[in-house]
Structures are given as C-alpha cells and as structure tokens.
Amino acid sequence: MTGLAAAKLGLDDRGRLAEGLAADICVFDPAAITDRATFEQPQQYADGIAYVIVNGVIELAGEEHRDRRPGKVLTPL
C-alpha cells in the first residue's frame, strides 16, 4: 500500500515489509477499534490497538507506551 509512494520519494528502505528494511506497523482489531479521545481529554489511546511497532521496535503494547522514540523524520531526496 505504501511501497509505490516510498519509491517515488526515493525512500528505498521504506514502504515494504521485508527483512533488513525499516517498518512502522500497527497491529489492530478492525472490529474492536474505537476512539476514546475527547476535547477535554485528547491524549487517550484508541481501543482495539494491540501493538505499534516503530522502525522495528515495539513502542506501544496495549496501553503501555515505552517512550523509546525509535522513529525519525523522513525527508524525500
């Protein structure tokens, strides 16, 4: 889904799931996902998200945020 866009931007190590490439992955249950954020409390995790993996590092597991910040800003060539 993102491979063509990454290739057009010259981001050769992005956009595909393959060994040796960087990847950001969100593992979720589409039947259970719901937004809990409100205007009064905008910093709420959505229900139904099991994991968020950033650059190959598990950053969110359930509601446990690990705060390792393995991501980086990407700039096209």
C-alpha positions as CSV (number, residue, x, y, z in Angstrom):
1,M,0.0,0.0,0.0
2,T,2.9,2.4,0.7
3,G,5.6,0.9,-1.5
4,L,4.9,2.9,-4.6
5,A,4.7,6.2,-2.6
6,A,8.0,5.4,-0.9
7,A,9.7,4.5,-4.1
8,K,8.5,7.8,-5.8
9,L,10.0,9.7,-2.9
10,G,13.3,7.8,-3.1
11,L,12.9,6.1,0.3
12,D,14.3,2.8,-0.7
13,D,14.2,1.2,2.8
14,R,10.5,2.1,3.4
15,G,7.1,1.1,2.2
16,R,7.5,-2.7,2.2
17,L,7.7,-5.4,4.9
18,A,10.9,-7.3,4.2
19,E,14.0,-8.4,6.2
20,G,16.5,-5.6,6.6
21,L,14.0,-2.7,5.9
22,A,12.7,-0.2,8.3
23,A,9.0,-0.6,9.1
24,D,6.3,1.0,11.1
25,I,3.4,-1.4,11.9
26,C,0.1,-1.0,13.7
27,V,-1.5,-4.3,14.8
28,F,-5.2,-3.8,15.5
29,D,-8.6,-5.5,15.5
30,P,-10.8,-3.7,13.0
31,A,-14.0,-5.0,14.7
32,A,-12.9,-3.5,18.1
33,I,-11.2,-0.2,17.2
34,T,-12.8,2.8,18.8
35,D,-11.6,6.3,19.5
36,R,-11.7,7.3,23.2
37,A,-10.2,10.8,22.8
38,T,-12.4,13.8,23.7
39,F,-11.9,17.6,23.6
40,E,-11.4,17.6,27.3
41,Q,-9.0,14.6,27.3
42,P,-7.4,14.4,23.8
43,Q,-4.5,12.2,24.8
44,Q,-6.3,8.9,25.0
45,Y,-5.3,5.6,23.3
46,A,-7.8,4.1,20.9
47,D,-9.3,0.7,22.0
48,G,-8.6,-2.3,19.7
49,I,-4.9,-1.5,19.0
50,A,-2.7,-4.3,20.2
51,Y,0.8,-3.1,19.2
52,V,2.5,-0.2,17.4
53,I,6.0,-1.0,16.1
54,V,8.2,1.9,15.0
55,N,11.3,1.1,13.0
56,G,11.2,-2.5,14.2
57,V,10.9,-1.5,17.9
58,I,7.7,-2.2,19.9
59,E,6.7,1.2,21.1
60,L,3.1,0.6,22.3
61,A,1.8,-2.7,23.7
62,G,-1.8,-2.4,24.7
63,E,-1.8,0.8,26.7
64,E,1.9,0.6,27.8
65,H,3.8,3.3,25.9
66,R,7.5,2.5,26.1
67,D,8.8,6.0,25.2
68,R,11.9,4.8,23.3
69,R,11.2,7.1,20.3
70,P,12.9,4.9,17.6
71,G,11.4,6.9,14.8
72,K,12.9,9.7,12.8
73,V,11.8,12.5,10.4
74,L,11.9,11.3,6.8
75,T,12.8,13.8,4.0
76,P,12.5,12.8,0.3
77,L,15.5,13.0,-1.9
